[in-house]
């Protein structure tokens, strides 16, 4: 079974506020598990969220004059 993180642990891992992680779950932008009134985020789901936001570096685009 995948490790379940608390909202606090997920926020720390992402380097963001607790409020931001709560907003992600409220807007259903990240998968979570509800255990009674407790919210937990699977470590794999957190990694998938990070990977989905990844922007690859590459050649810069030139402005058209």
Secondary structure, 3 states (H helix, E strand, C coil): CCCEEEHHHHHHHHCCCHHHHHHHHHCCCCCCEEECCEEEEEHHHHHHHHHHCCCCCCCCCCCCC
